[in-house]
Amino acid sequence: MNAPLPAHAVRTPAAHWIGGRFVSARGGATLPVVDPSDGAPFAAIGRGDADDVASAIAAARAAYDGAWGRTAPADKGRRLAALSRAIGERAEEFAWLEARDCGKPLKQARADVAACARYFEFYGGACDKLHGETIPYTPGYGVLAWREPHGVTGHIIPWNYPLQIFGRSVGGALAAGNACVVKPAEDACLSILRLAELASEVGFPAGTVNVVTGLGAEAGIALARGEIDHLSFTGSAATGTIVAQAAAVRHVPVTLELGGKGPQLVFDDADLDAALPAIVNAIVQNAGQTCSAGSRLLVQRSRYDETLERVGRAFAALRVGPAFADLDCGPLIRASQRDRVAGFLDEAVAAGYRVVARGTIAADAPAGGYYVVPTLVADVPADARIACDEVFGPVLAAMAFDDEADAVRLANATPYGLVAGVWTRDGARQFRMARAIRAGQVFVNNYGAGGGVELPFGGVGRSGHGREKGLEALLGFTQLKTVVFRHG
C-alpha cells in the first residue's frame, strides 16, 4: 500500500496560481487528482477555462511591463538561484508530491527534483550573460543586434516529468526576461502549483509565474490561442499539431518537443557489460513514459541472440509496484494509458512476435493501480506498429541488422528523430553513425548523459522543432532587434 504523505506535502489547493496568489477557477469547477498507484482520487485541481487563462496572461503582462521587466538581469539571476536553493531545501516535499501525483518511484521523483533545481541554478547564472552583437556594415553606419525577451510566454507541460520540464522551460524563459503562464497536464499539477508558490516566496514579483490547471481541450487550447508572445509545448505529435495550428492564428512562434522512438544500435564490437544497464534503464525509467526512451533495440546479427538473452534476464528481474515501494517501475499515469500499452502488446503477440521476457508486478501492489510489466519483444519487423509508433510504456522492440547501412536504415525507419544511442568501440564508425542517424541527440557508448541540463535537446521530423535545455534554449526565448545608426 502507499505510504502516507508527510505533513508538509499534504496541502493541495484546488485553485490556479495567478498574480501571486491562489485563485479558484472562475466557473467553480474542479477535477479529481488520481493516484496512479491505486486508482483512487486524493485531491482536486481547478478546471480552468479561457477566462482563467486570460486572467493569467493579464497578470503576466503586468509583471513583464512592471516589476519583473524593470528587474536588472543580475537580480533576475539571483531570484532564479534562490529558487534553486529553495527547491533543494524542500526536496522531500517535492519528491513525495511528484511520486504520488505521477506514480513514479520515489527515487525517480528525487532525481527529478534535483534536475529541476539544477535548471534554475544553470539559468540563474546565465541571466546577465545574454549578449547582443555589433555588425560591421558600411562606412558612416553602426549596427547593433539586441536580444530582447518575447514578453509573455506560454508553457504547456506534460504529465511524465512535470518538475523537470517546468525547470527547463520556465527557467529558460525567466532567465531571458519573460513572464510566464503555465498550463500543466491535468494528470500531474501539484508540484507545479507548489513551485509557482515557492517562486513568490523567494521574491519573484506577483504575476511573473502563473499556473492555470484544467483540461488540455479547454485551458490548454485557450493558452495556445491567447495573447501570448511565444509558446513552448511538450507532448504528443498529434496534440503538438493542434497547438501549433492554434498559435499560428496570431503568428506566435512555437517550440515543439514531441515524441520519440529512440533506437539503441549495438554493433558486434560493443562492450555489452557497459551497454546493458543503459539499454534497460533507457526504457524502464519512468515506466517507459519518456519521449527520449530507447524503445528500439537494434543489434548486429552476430551478437543478436547473446544480447537478447542478457537483456531478457535483466527484464525478468524487474519488479513493478506502487510509487512508495520504490521498485524498478511504478504504474502508468492513468487507466487509458495502461490500456493503450496493453493494446500494443496484445497486437504484437497476435502477430507472432517473440516475447523474450517480462517483469513482475509486486504481490502487494494495489489492485486498482495502472500497472504494466516491462516487456522485451524480439524479431519485430521494421514496419510493425510497435516498432514505428510511440508506445510510451516499458516495452522494448528488438530487431537484428547486418551492417552499418542496414543499421542506419532501421534507425531512420520511423517518422521520429529525437534521441539515439550507438554502442561500438570503432571510433570511425562512431562518427559515421552520429552523422547518419536522424536525431536531435546521439549518444555514443552512453545514453541520456544523466539528463544534462547544459545539452541542447529537441528533435526533427515528428519529434518537433526548436531546442530546449542549455544556452540554445535561452536564445530561443529571445528575439533579435537590429538597430542601425547613421553617424556620418
Secondary structure, DSSP 8 states (H G I E B T S, - for coil): ------GGG----SSEEETTEEE--TT--EEEEEETTTTEEEEEEE---HHHHHHHHHHHHHHHHTHHHHS-HHHHHHHHHHHHHHHHHTHHHHHHHHHHHH---HHHHHHHHHHHHHHHHHHHTTGGG---EEE--STTEEEEEEEEE-SEEEEEE-SSSHHHHHHHHHHHHHHTT-EEEEEE-TTS-HHHHHHHHHHHHTT--TTSEEE--S-IIIIIHHHHHSS-SEEEEES-HHHHHHHHHHHHTTT--EEEE-----EEEE-TT--HHHHHHHHHHHHHGGGG--TT---EEEEEGGGHHHHHHHHHHHHHT-EE--GGG--SB---SSHHHHHHHHHHHHHHHHTT-EEEEE-EE-TTS-TTS-----EEEES--TTSHHHHS---SSEEEEEEE-SHHHHHHHHT-SSEESEEEEE-S-HHHHHHHHHHS--SEEEESSSSGGG-TTS-B--EETTEES-BSHHHHHHHTEEEEEEEEE--
